[in-house]
Amino acid sequence: MKQRTLVVVSAGLSQPSSTRLLADRLAAATVDAAAERAIELHVKTIELRDLAHDITNHLLTGFPAGALREALEAVAGADGVIAVSPIFTASYSGLFKSFFDVIDKDALVDKPVLIAATAGTARHSLALEHALRPMFAYLRAVVVPTAVFAAGDDWGADSSDGFLQSRVARAAAELATEVGRREPAAVADPFALTVDFQDLLK
């Protein structure tokens, strides 16, 4: 089987949170869909609430702390990404946006990304299309066609054959297909010179 890595970025603020619940459901469905395509996915989940102070410090100083640096490297080295944000004031959360503000500008180029969001009401569902999708398009990621939104009512009414589960399964299949058709992501060597040695001597 092919070996690939999947990084899940969850911007939920509470513990537990519906954002993390949706992220876990999407990850599990993607692992299953990948297995059907002879791909073994290794999943790493990043909880942004645990990195909030480090993200703020990075915005102020330009230097990521250890845990944040590992998270940024994990996203850059992933073969696929699931990104899930709660919706506040009709858009992604500030914590979610701040994390992707400090990521390397080329980290998501041609990388398959599944976007998802949670909110208390379905009135916020279009935030996926007017906020999250344009942001990842700007970062030159390959955003799968199906985005997944879960309102508060979806959790109580959903079943194995429900609307939410069907979108989760469809989005997961699209992400698994995109991951499978690409070569493994190249992991940058942290010790490699990014400037020619002769230039360093000048």
FENJORA-V373619 format. One record per pair of residues at least 6 apart in sequence whose C-alpha atoms are under 7 Angstrom apart, sorted by the first residue. I is the first residue (numbers start at 1). J is the second residue. If there is no record, write none. Layout:
# FENJORA-V373619
I | J
I | J
This chain:
# FENJORA-V373619
1 | 38
1 | 39
1 | 40
2 | 38
2 | 39
2 | 40
3 | 39
3 | 40
3 | 41
4 | 39
4 | 40
4 | 41
4 | 42
4 | 79
4 | 184
5 | 41
5 | 42
5 | 43
5 | 78
5 | 79
5 | 80
6 | 41
6 | 42
6 | 43
6 | 44
6 | 78
6 | 79
6 | 80
6 | 81
7 | 43
7 | 44
7 | 45
7 | 74
7 | 75
7 | 78
7 | 80
7 | 81
7 | 82
8 | 23
8 | 44
8 | 45
8 | 46
8 | 81
8 | 82
8 | 83
9 | 45
9 | 46
9 | 47
9 | 82
9 | 83
9 | 84
10 | 19
10 | 20
10 | 23
10 | 46
10 | 47
10 | 48
10 | 83
10 | 84
10 | 85
11 | 19
11 | 47
11 | 48
11 | 49
11 | 84
11 | 85
11 | 86
11 | 95
11 | 96
12 | 19
12 | 20
12 | 49
12 | 85
12 | 86
13 | 49
18 | 118
19 | 84
19 | 85
19 | 86
19 | 117
19 | 118
23 | 84
26 | 168
26 | 172
29 | 168
29 | 169
29 | 172
30 | 172
30 | 173
30 | 175
30 | 176
31 | 41
33 | 172
33 | 173
33 | 176
34 | 40
34 | 41
34 | 176
39 | 180
46 | 71
51 | 68
52 | 95
54 | 64
54 | 65
54 | 68
55 | 98
55 | 99
58 | 64
59 | 102
72 | 103
76 | 107
76 | 108
77 | 185
77 | 186
77 | 187
78 | 185
79 | 111
79 | 179
79 | 184
79 | 185
80 | 111
80 | 112
80 | 113
80 | 179
81 | 112
81 | 113
81 | 114
82 | 113
82 | 114
82 | 115
83 | 114
83 | 115
83 | 116
84 | 115
84 | 116
84 | 117
85 | 92
85 | 93
85 | 96
85 | 116
85 | 117
85 | 118
86 | 92
86 | 93
86 | 117
86 | 118
86 | 119
87 | 93
87 | 117
87 | 118
87 | 119
87 | 124
90 | 124
90 | 127
91 | 127
91 | 131
92 | 131
92 | 132
105 | 139
108 | 139
108 | 140
108 | 141
109 | 139
109 | 140
109 | 141
110 | 140
110 | 141
110 | 142
111 | 141
111 | 142
112 | 141
112 | 142
112 | 143
112 | 144
112 | 175
112 | 178
112 | 179
113 | 141
113 | 142
113 | 143
113 | 144
114 | 143
114 | 144
114 | 147
114 | 171
114 | 175
115 | 147
115 | 148
116 | 128
116 | 147
116 | 148
116 | 149
117 | 128
117 | 148
117 | 149
117 | 150
118 | 149
118 | 150
118 | 151
119 | 150
119 | 151
119 | 152
120 | 151
120 | 152
121 | 151
121 | 152
122 | 151
125 | 149
128 | 147
144 | 174
144 | 175
146 | 170
146 | 171
147 | 171
148 | 167
148 | 168
150 | 164
154 | 164
158 | 164
